[in-house]
Amino acid sequence: MLELGERLTIENTSEMRDTIQALMEQGHRSFLLDCSRIEFVDSQGIGTLVSNWLSLKKRGGKMELLTPSVRLQEVLRLVGMQKVIESFDDIAQALRAF
C-alpha cells in the first residue's frame, strides 16, 4: 500500500510515478493507494493516476484507491474515472478485490 499526501498535483506526481515505476520494475503488479489525505488534486494528478492505472493494466496489474477523499471522488466523477479505477472505503474489502 502506498500512502499519498495531501496534494496530488504537478509538484509531486513525478515522485508517485517514479515510485510506482520502480516497484513495477521489481515485479510488483498490484497497488493499493491510500488517498484519504488528499485535499487538493489538479489535472496533472488525475493524469498521473490514469497513466499509472493504464500502465499497470497493460502489464496485467491492478491499481485501486483506498478511502479516496471527497475532493478526489468529485474530480474522478467529473472526468468519468470513478467507474474505471476501483475505490474502497474498507481495507479488508480492497485487499479481497486483489
C-alpha positions as CSV (number, residue, x, y, z in Angstrom):
1,M,0.0,0.0,0.0
2,L,1.2,3.4,-0.9
3,E,0.1,6.4,1.2
4,L,-0.4,9.6,-0.8
5,G,-0.1,13.0,0.8
6,E,-2.5,15.9,1.0
7,R,-1.8,17.2,-2.6
8,L,-1.8,15.3,-5.8
9,T,-0.5,18.0,-8.1
10,I,2.1,18.7,-10.7
11,E,4.6,19.4,-7.8
12,N,4.6,15.8,-6.5
13,T,3.2,13.5,-9.2
14,S,6.6,12.6,-10.5
15,E,7.5,11.1,-7.2
16,M,4.4,8.9,-7.2
17,R,5.0,7.9,-10.8
18,D,8.7,7.1,-10.2
19,T,7.9,5.1,-7.1
20,I,5.2,3.0,-8.9
21,Q,7.5,2.5,-11.9
22,A,10.4,1.4,-9.7
23,L,8.1,-1.1,-7.9
24,M,6.8,-2.4,-11.2
25,E,10.4,-3.0,-12.4
26,Q,10.9,-5.1,-9.2
27,G,7.9,-7.2,-10.3
28,H,5.1,-5.7,-8.3
29,R,1.8,-5.5,-10.2
30,S,-0.9,-4.7,-7.6
31,F,-1.1,-1.4,-5.9
32,L,-3.5,0.0,-3.3
33,L,-3.2,3.8,-3.0
34,D,-4.3,5.3,0.3
35,C,-6.0,8.5,-0.8
36,S,-7.6,9.5,2.4
37,R,-5.4,12.6,3.0
38,I,-5.8,14.1,-0.5
39,E,-7.2,17.6,-0.1
40,F,-6.2,19.1,-3.5
41,V,-5.9,17.5,-6.9
42,D,-5.1,19.0,-10.2
43,S,-5.2,17.8,-13.8
44,Q,-1.6,16.5,-13.6
45,G,-2.5,14.5,-10.5
46,I,-5.5,12.9,-12.3
47,G,-3.4,12.3,-15.4
48,T,-0.8,10.5,-13.3
49,L,-3.3,8.3,-11.7
50,V,-4.8,7.4,-15.1
51,S,-1.4,6.8,-16.7
52,N,-0.3,4.6,-13.9
53,W,-3.6,2.7,-14.0
54,L,-3.2,2.1,-17.7
55,S,0.4,1.1,-17.4
56,L,-0.4,-1.5,-14.8
57,K,-3.4,-2.8,-16.7
58,K,-1.3,-3.3,-19.8
59,R,1.1,-5.4,-17.7
60,G,-1.6,-7.5,-16.1
61,G,-1.6,-5.5,-12.9
62,K,-4.1,-3.6,-10.9
63,M,-4.4,-0.3,-9.1
64,E,-7.1,0.5,-6.6
65,L,-7.8,3.5,-4.3
66,L,-8.4,3.2,-0.6
67,T,-10.7,5.8,1.1
68,P,-10.5,8.5,-1.6
69,S,-11.1,11.9,-0.1
70,V,-14.3,13.7,-1.0
71,R,-12.4,16.0,-3.2
72,L,-10.7,13.2,-5.1
73,Q,-14.1,11.4,-5.6
74,E,-15.5,14.6,-7.0
75,V,-12.7,15.0,-9.5
76,L,-12.8,11.4,-10.5
77,R,-16.5,11.7,-11.1
78,L,-16.0,14.9,-13.2
79,V,-13.6,13.2,-15.5
80,G,-15.5,9.9,-15.7
81,M,-13.0,7.7,-14.0
82,Q,-14.9,6.8,-10.8
83,K,-16.2,3.7,-12.6
84,V,-12.9,2.8,-14.1
85,I,-10.5,2.9,-11.2
86,E,-11.9,0.9,-8.3
87,S,-12.1,2.5,-4.9
88,F,-12.9,1.1,-1.5
89,D,-13.6,2.6,1.9
90,D,-12.6,-0.6,3.8
91,I,-9.1,-2.0,3.6
92,A,-10.2,-5.6,4.1
93,Q,-12.6,-5.3,1.2
94,A,-9.9,-3.7,-1.0
95,L,-7.5,-6.5,-0.3
96,R,-10.1,-9.1,-1.1
97,A,-10.5,-7.5,-4.5
98,F,-6.9,-8.3,-5.4
